Amino acid sequence: MPSIYITTPIYYVNAKPHIGHAYTTIVCDVCARFYRMLGYDVLFSTGTDEHGKKIEQSANNAGIPPQLFTDNISRLFRDLLPVLNITNDDFIRTTEKRHKDVAAHFWSKLKSSGYIYLGEYSGWYDIRNEAYFAEDELVNGQSPLGGDVLYMTEECYFFKLSAFQDKLLDFYEKHPDFIFPIQRRNEVVSFVKSGLNDLAISRTTFNWGIPVPDDPKHVIYVWLDALTNYITVNNYPDCDQNNDAHWQNVIHFVGKEIVRFHAVYWPAFLMAADLNPPKQIVSHGWWLSEGEKMSKSIGNVQDPVKYCMLFGSDALRYFLLRELSFGEDGNFSLAGFIGRYNSILANAYGNLCNRVFSFVVKNCGSRVKRPTVLSEEDREFVDSVATSLEDAISMFKQYAFNRYLEKLEYAMSLSNRYIDSQKPWALMTSNPDRVGDVLFLAVEQIYKITRLFYPVIPTSAEKVFQQLGISDSMMTGINSEVLNEFEIHSIEALFPKIDQAAKDFDVFAG
Ligand code: MSP
């Protein structure tokens, strides 16, 4: 059985989760469900990144001890998972003992391999993004990541990143798909080509971190600490990563601003510890909210929980994947959300299921059988749905989630058109023998579309399978079995249309 290990970044616990965090997690969940459906042994992890000066400051500002502060916010991230219907196998916190042990072990391994030395560091420190920058990297007095900076000098340990320039460039060349999409790959390659400085990997100016083994006045740099989470989850050092099927196929999903940490530092750390770099770093763009960057001060931070409570997690999952062209930035707007919900989930999909299933119950004794002969139109319908579903799978594998959904939507529109043109209600009098044939084909295509739609809308897809009396065991494998009969067991509306004037919307004002 092939294996895959899918990771979200671990989230900073300085503020509660918003739609941007929900997005990365949902993308990973959709992939995890998709690969399970293809028969993979999937390991899927997420969690929280809890150390560092930024967290210590946020805790101080709130007047709460850092551990309690991180416990509280980490819980918000964890509690969001069932709300979004996420099927993670692990939730890792960097303040857990299992992780502290692994991070300390990893540090010792880098040290004993000769890649860590003690020195002194001066530079502009971006507190928000936990990174140092040189004078010439600042943009209008701020770090290139947009954070405020502070000039600092400290004794610290360095990682010999400069020793990895050629090894990294060689690795990128041998693994052209290592960084997705290509523009991010190009940025990383030119960054590495421009020369790598050694990296400061310990801090002495605050305490909230994992102590450096044998020198506890230093704490481990939060990015080295955080990146290590990926091997903590995979049982390093007990499990031999280089010969582990999950590690050989590990995909890190990240937002575009943290590609450098994952595609430069992380593979260098791993190489230094004789571990193989991950298989792929897949990067996505950013969500704006109603056209602007999400920020507390503008008051436009979008809360994923509200959307799930009002419209269900399937609707939010669908919108996030459909609206944003993966890799590019996208805009989250309530109007856009309602528009796509009503036109696709309520009309194209929900109504299609409802009208076809109801017709079968009323007019075919709830049962339809595979026709023995297909007309030319039937064949054309079945073939074009099959083609668009194959296209959808191929789009999915290229992380083009919006195009994958577009292909499913096309298959829905073909099904709606087929019913409109075949007019089963008229066939009831003109050609009653054909009614069951038309309906079977319609139900069968709905079934196939739903199987592929399942990773995005699992709750509703399961409702459709229940209506069709299809057991869970038949949901694995995309093209495996052919059903020759369908029986409609029950009928349940899937996506009630959203009335824009509904009072519920008051909740968005607050
Ligand atoms: N803690 C680090 C990651 C360490 S991984 C070893 C971190 N945390 S974060 O909370 O700031 O961001 C986590 C993820 O959320 C990133 O992938 C980031 O891109 C994503 N998003 C945060 N805001 C976002 C949007 N507005 N839109 C889309 N995703 C964004 O970085």
Residues whose N, C-alpha, C, O or C-beta is under 5 A from the ligand:
A	BS01	MSP	P9 I10 Y11 Y12 G20 H21 T24 D49 A226 L227 V254 G255 K256 I258 G285 W286 W287
